[in-house]
Amino acid sequence: MSGAAGGSTPPMSPRVLLRKLFDAAIASAQPATCIPAELPAAPRGRLIVIGAGKASAAMAHAVEQHWSGPLSGLVVTRYGYSVPCEHIEILEAAHPVPDAAGYEAALRMLDRVRHLSDDDLVLCLISGGASALLPLPAQGLTLEIKQAMNRALLASGATISEMNCVRRHLSAIKGGRLAAACAPARVLTLLISDVPGDRLMDIGSGPTVADPTSCADALGVLRRYGIDIPDAIRELLESGRGETVKPGDPRLARAEARIVATPQMALEAAASVGRAAGFATHILSDAIQGEARDVGTVLAAIALQVAERGQPFDAPCVLLSGGETTVTVRGAGSGGRNVEFLLALAIALDGHARIHALAGDTDGVDGQAEIAGAQIAPDTLARAWARSLRPKDMLAANDAHSFFRALGNSVITGPTLTNVNDFRAILIER
């Protein structure tokens, strides 16, 4: 670590600094910070607030705190992510595999926005997780079919864009259908992005935005990953009955969308903290995708090149990246994409004496475990072997959460009330 001036406070340890970077990324995307400046002028008619996602309850609370006129509404968030509101009803449902509570919430949301006038304004609050939290099946499908398809997609290795393409075409509320139901009212959607590229149609599967993809595209995703296609889904997609609301549809003529927080903004906030601590801090990308273990191997090679060759950056420095990796599940272990990345990184670094790292999901949940991610240090592999852990075997079994839990290196944040995707920081000492 860079030295402190004589008599000043000693520099932070790598472990502490990495956690501060992660916390700064999360703080930058808090709804209380990013929502107030984007609120619209009061409409002539009613303000109806709706929304879904892991940050939606906190977004709704921010709206209430900064709105002076009357309002009402309903949003649905993940279990444990509720924030009390006075006028907006907060519902909770399951994520990442949807449940009946999400189904009922989606029905109630559609009912809430029917029969509006052109004087009314619908303020829609969307963040990551909305896809699972609004699981209203298209006609001819059941919630059970959608649950099974969601599990298959999550285990397939498909990208988030590919998964959401399928989800939009199996839905009665996503792919612009929610905004269409609001017509002729004006619709303003405020979004916290958790997807690489910040594509509107992929954030929460785009319930209020037009979708240029097709049923044929969704069918292609399922075939590409060898996912079993139930007859009801095959008929829906092959017949074209599952088509979404397309660009130019007159029902979306008064619909507008604004992104208020993104992975890039979160990385820039973390970079400021790194530079203030005396480290050159470099953002590699906010949109890295691919198999988590492969990304770990590649970023390890870059970190080693920095440490040993001074290329493409000199040490000491911090390398930041975001995006959303995927995991093709082959084992029966307890894992998530961030810890899988980190375990692969640790194996490839092979205990390098000057490299530390943290990886975590900014929503506080990596996979289905209530753990955001983990940290590694130069002694990670040695400590694991001393406990008779077998890192490569645990990686093969998709059991990275068990690995880091055994070492006491899990990163636990609790519900963060936001979601701007994965966060990765690699700190390379001089």
HELIX and SHEET records of a PDB file:
HELIX    1   1 PRO A   14  SER A   28  1                                  15    
HELIX    2   2 PRO A   31  CYS A   34  1                                   4    
HELIX    3   3 PRO A   36  GLU A   38  5                                   3    
HELIX    4   4 SER A   56  HIS A   66  1                                  11    
HELIX    5   5 ALA A  100  ARG A  112  1                                  13    
HELIX    6   6 ALA A  130  LEU A  133  1                                   4    
HELIX    7   7 LEU A  143  SER A  156  1                                  14    
HELIX    8   8 ILE A  160  HIS A  169  1                                  10    
HELIX    9   9 ARG A  177  CYS A  182  1                                   6    
HELIX   10  10 PRO A  196  ASP A  198  5                                   3    
HELIX   11  11 LEU A  200  SER A  205  5                                   6    
HELIX   12  12 CYS A  215  ARG A  224  1                                  10    
HELIX   13  13 ASP A  231  SER A  239  1                                   9    
HELIX   14  14 PRO A  250  LEU A  252  5                                   3    
HELIX   15  15 PRO A  263  ALA A  276  1                                  14    
HELIX   16  16 ALA A  292  ARG A  309  1                                  18    
HELIX   17  17 ARG A  337  LEU A  349  1                                  13    
HELIX   18  18 THR A  380  ALA A  386  1                                   7    
HELIX   19  19 PRO A  391  ALA A  396  1                                   6    
HELIX   20  20 ALA A  400  LEU A  407  1                                   8    
SHEET    1   A 6 ILE A  88  ALA A  93  0                                        
SHEET    2   A 6 SER A  72  ARG A  78  1                                        
SHEET    3   A 6 LEU A  47  ALA A  52  1                                        
SHEET    4   A 6 LEU A 121  SER A 127  1                                        
SHEET    5   A 6 ARG A 186  ILE A 192  1                                        
SHEET    6   A 6 ALA A 255  ALA A 261  1                                        
SHEET    1   B 6 ALA A 280  ILE A 288  0                                        
SHEET    2   B 6 CYS A 317  GLY A 323  1                                        
SHEET    3   B 6 ASP A 422  ILE A 428 -1                                        
SHEET    4   B 6 ILE A 355  ASP A 361 -1                                        
SHEET    5   B 6 GLY A 373  ILE A 376 -1                                        
SHEET    6   B 6 SER A 410  VAL A 411 -1                                        
END                                                                             
